[in-house]
Amino acid sequence: MTPEISPFGLRLLTVLERLLLTAWVGALWATGYLAVPVLFGSLERMEAGRLAGTLFTTVSWLGLGCGLFLLACALWRDGWRSWRVWLLGAMLGIVAVGEFALQPQMAALKLTGLPPGSEAATRFAALHGVSSSLYLLLSLGGAVLVAVGIKGAGGGASPPAGR
């Protein structure tokens, strides 16, 4: 049985969800589409890549924290059948694949120096392409959540009756 929460508590929870969604999606967009292009336009390629990697890792950890909280709230509000739950789950999966599968492989390849035309450079480019595509999907998922908002499909802030 779901514990009762006061109207003020529900409002506070909704505000917190909105702030966390804003922080996560804003960081995604600001990093991937503003900061990183500026880095590569201003710095030597290897230094820009190093700094970009640090920024992406920071955004990934922010996304994991915010996303897990948002997923828990969406489950509480809407249950497993909600498209928000599935979208947040998919977004968290994308973050996890990027941070724990792709990024370590790319970092290991960078240690080789990535000589042009080498097998390592080719593999890095392929992983980078996958990573960039996943980042775009993550950004679009975030856009959907920002555009639609936090509350459940019925517009209410409380969970379904009987849960």
Secondary structure, DSSP 8 states (H G I E B T S, - for coil): ------HHHHHHHHHHHHHHHHHHHHHHHHIIIIIHHHHHHHS-HHHHHHHHHHHHHHHHHHHHHHHHHHHHHHHHHH-TT-HHHHHHHHHHHHHHHIIIIIHHHHHHHHTTT--TTSHHHHHHHHHHHHHHHHHHHHHHHHHHHHHH-SS-TTS-SS--TT-
